[in-house]
Amino acid sequence: MLTQLREFIQKISRLFSPSLAIENERILELMHQYKLFECSLENLYYFHQSHYTRNLIFKNEFFEILILCWEPGQKTPIHDHEGQHCCMTVLRGTIESKNYVYVKSIDFKGDLTPLLQETYNRGDVSYIDDEIGIHQLENPAINNRRACTLHVYYKPIVGCLSYDLETKTAKKVSLVYNRIIGQRDTHRIAQEISFLV
């Protein structure tokens, strides 16, 4: 379980060299190669009844890896990625992505232009940045099952622009971690993963 995750982190780390240009396809390829959805990562999952959770697995100055956990019906706001890159793979369940054309906050008038809506199942991978668009991720309530996704953000994202179609407002929000692996009951797991990659 943790051996594969540790190797995945090590391989990702090697991609982030000052002399190398980051290839999004290579990160997605590693996600396919390691088939993290087949690993037993349940000990890293943390759910909350009132909101989806953001659980930090690894972070340095170049990138961060998070596991997001979703109860049925939980979803993100519509949001951008602060000019950074995001690769995602589904570890468990199904996630829907409602995509929209990117709009700067100063130009947001309350409406967004929809793009293709996508559905990702266990083992699927995807990539998004602000040039591609902004999106809202959701674990559809109709599925009546939990979902988990693994995200690689590069560089780490400390905040994003959140769009509200009801209030017709867009505002900057700070992003927080609901759990950091290595704290509380997950301390042993963090030691096993070894962050010294």
C-alpha positions as CSV (number, residue, x, y, z in Angstrom):
1,M,0.0,0.0,0.0
2,L,2.3,2.7,1.3
3,T,5.3,1.5,-0.7
4,Q,3.5,2.4,-4.0
5,L,2.5,5.8,-2.6
6,R,6.0,6.5,-1.5
7,E,7.4,5.5,-4.9
8,F,4.8,7.7,-6.6
9,I,5.8,10.7,-4.5
10,Q,9.5,10.0,-5.2
11,K,8.9,9.8,-9.0
12,I,6.8,13.0,-8.9
13,S,9.6,14.8,-7.0
14,R,12.1,13.9,-9.7
15,L,10.0,15.7,-12.3
16,F,10.3,19.0,-10.5
17,S,13.8,20.0,-11.3
18,P,14.8,23.7,-12.0
19,S,16.3,22.5,-15.3
20,L,13.2,20.6,-16.5
21,A,10.0,21.8,-17.9
22,I,7.0,20.1,-16.2
23,E,5.1,17.8,-18.5
24,N,1.5,17.4,-17.5
25,E,1.3,14.2,-19.5
26,R,4.1,12.6,-17.5
27,I,2.3,13.2,-14.2
28,L,-0.9,11.7,-15.6
29,E,1.2,8.8,-16.9
30,L,2.6,8.1,-13.4
31,M,-1.0,8.1,-12.0
32,H,-1.9,5.4,-14.5
33,Q,1.3,3.5,-13.9
34,Y,1.0,3.3,-10.2
35,K,-2.7,2.5,-10.2
36,L,-3.1,4.2,-6.8
37,F,-6.9,3.4,-7.0
38,E,-5.9,-0.2,-6.4
39,C,-3.9,0.5,-3.3
40,S,-5.4,0.1,0.2
41,L,-5.3,3.8,1.2
42,E,-8.3,3.7,3.5
43,N,-6.2,4.7,6.5
44,L,-5.5,8.0,4.8
45,Y,-9.2,8.8,4.2
46,Y,-11.0,11.3,6.4
47,F,-14.7,12.1,5.8
48,H,-16.9,14.8,7.4
49,Q,-20.7,14.8,7.2
50,S,-21.1,18.5,6.4
51,H,-18.4,19.0,3.8
52,Y,-15.9,17.3,1.6
53,T,-12.4,17.2,3.1
54,R,-8.9,18.1,1.9
55,N,-6.2,15.9,3.4
56,L,-2.6,16.7,2.8
57,I,-0.3,13.8,2.0
58,F,2.8,15.6,0.8
59,K,4.0,19.2,0.2
60,N,7.1,21.0,-0.8
61,E,7.8,24.3,-2.6
62,F,7.0,22.8,-6.0
63,F,3.9,20.7,-5.6
64,E,1.4,19.2,-3.1
65,I,-0.5,15.9,-3.0
66,L,-3.9,15.8,-1.4
67,I,-6.6,13.2,-1.0
68,L,-10.1,14.7,-1.1
69,C,-12.9,12.7,0.5
70,W,-16.6,13.1,-0.4
71,E,-19.8,11.9,1.2
72,P,-22.7,11.6,-1.3
73,G,-23.9,15.0,-2.5
74,Q,-20.9,16.9,-1.4
75,K,-19.3,19.3,-3.8
76,T,-16.9,22.2,-4.2
77,P,-17.9,25.7,-5.2
78,I,-17.2,26.7,-8.8
79,H,-13.5,27.7,-8.6
80,D,-10.3,28.4,-10.4
81,H,-6.8,27.2,-9.7
82,E,-4.9,30.5,-9.2
83,G,-2.9,29.9,-12.4
84,Q,-1.6,26.6,-11.2
85,H,-2.0,23.1,-12.5
86,C,-4.0,20.2,-11.2
87,C,-3.9,16.5,-12.0
88,M,-6.6,14.2,-10.5
89,T,-7.3,10.5,-10.3
90,V,-10.3,8.9,-8.7
91,L,-9.5,6.4,-6.0
92,R,-13.0,5.4,-5.1
93,G,-16.5,6.1,-6.4
94,T,-17.5,8.6,-9.1
95,I,-16.9,12.3,-9.4
96,E,-18.7,14.8,-11.8
97,S,-17.0,17.9,-13.1
98,K,-19.1,20.8,-14.3
99,N,-16.8,22.9,-16.4
100,Y,-17.0,26.6,-17.3
101,V,-15.1,29.2,-19.3
102,Y,-12.6,31.0,-17.1
103,V,-13.6,34.6,-16.1
104,K,-11.6,37.0,-14.0
105,S,-13.3,38.3,-10.9
106,I,-13.5,41.8,-12.2
107,D,-15.3,40.6,-15.3
108,F,-17.8,38.2,-13.6
109,K,-21.4,39.5,-13.9
110,G,-23.1,36.5,-12.4
111,D,-23.2,34.1,-15.3
112,L,-20.7,31.6,-16.6
113,T,-20.4,29.9,-20.0
114,P,-20.8,26.1,-19.6
115,L,-18.3,23.7,-21.1
116,L,-18.5,19.9,-21.4
117,Q,-19.6,18.2,-18.2
118,E,-17.4,15.2,-17.4
119,T,-17.8,12.1,-15.3
120,Y,-14.8,10.3,-13.8
121,N,-14.9,6.8,-12.4
122,R,-12.4,4.8,-10.3
123,G,-9.0,4.8,-12.0
124,D,-9.8,7.7,-14.4
125,V,-7.3,10.7,-14.5
126,S,-7.8,14.3,-15.6
127,Y,-6.0,17.6,-15.9
128,I,-7.2,21.2,-15.6
129,D,-5.8,24.7,-15.4
130,D,-7.3,28.1,-15.8
131,E,-6.7,28.2,-19.6
132,I,-8.8,25.0,-19.9
133,G,-11.5,26.4,-17.6
134,I,-12.9,26.5,-14.1
135,H,-15.0,23.8,-12.6
136,Q,-17.2,22.4,-9.8
137,L,-16.5,18.9,-8.6
138,E,-19.3,16.8,-7.0
139,N,-19.9,13.3,-5.7
140,P,-23.5,12.8,-7.0
141,A,-26.0,12.1,-4.3
142,I,-27.8,9.7,-6.6
143,N,-24.9,7.3,-6.4
144,N,-25.4,7.0,-2.6
145,R,-21.7,6.1,-2.0
146,R,-18.6,7.8,-0.8
147,A,-15.8,8.9,-3.2
148,C,-12.1,9.7,-2.8
149,T,-9.8,11.5,-5.2
150,L,-6.1,12.1,-5.3
151,H,-4.9,15.5,-6.5
152,V,-1.4,16.8,-7.5
153,Y,-1.3,20.6,-7.5
154,Y,1.8,22.4,-8.9
155,K,2.6,24.7,-7.4
156,P,0.7,24.4,-4.1
157,I,-2.5,26.4,-4.0
158,V,-3.2,28.5,-0.9
159,G,-6.3,30.2,-2.2
160,C,-8.6,30.3,-5.2
161,L,-11.4,32.3,-6.7
162,S,-14.9,31.1,-5.8
163,Y,-17.9,31.8,-8.1
164,D,-21.5,32.0,-6.8
165,L,-24.1,31.9,-9.5
166,E,-26.9,32.7,-6.9
167,T,-25.4,35.8,-5.4
168,K,-23.6,36.6,-8.6
169,T,-20.4,37.2,-6.8
170,A,-16.8,36.0,-7.1
171,K,-14.4,36.2,-4.2
172,K,-11.0,35.0,-3.2
173,V,-11.1,32.2,-0.5
174,S,-8.3,30.7,1.5
175,L,-7.8,26.9,1.3
176,V,-7.3,24.9,4.4
177,Y,-6.3,21.3,5.1
178,N,-8.8,19.3,7.1
179,R,-6.2,16.8,8.1
180,I,-2.4,16.7,7.6
181,I,-1.0,13.2,7.5
182,G,1.4,12.9,10.4
183,Q,-0.9,14.5,12.9
184,R,-3.2,12.8,15.4
185,D,-4.0,9.2,14.7
186,T,-2.3,9.3,11.3
187,H,1.2,9.9,12.8
188,R,2.3,6.3,12.3
189,I,1.2,6.3,8.7
190,A,3.2,9.4,7.9
191,Q,6.3,7.8,9.4
192,E,5.8,4.7,7.2
193,I,5.4,6.8,4.0
194,S,8.6,8.8,4.9
195,F,8.5,12.3,3.6
196,L,12.2,12.4,3.0
197,V,12.0,11.8,-0.7
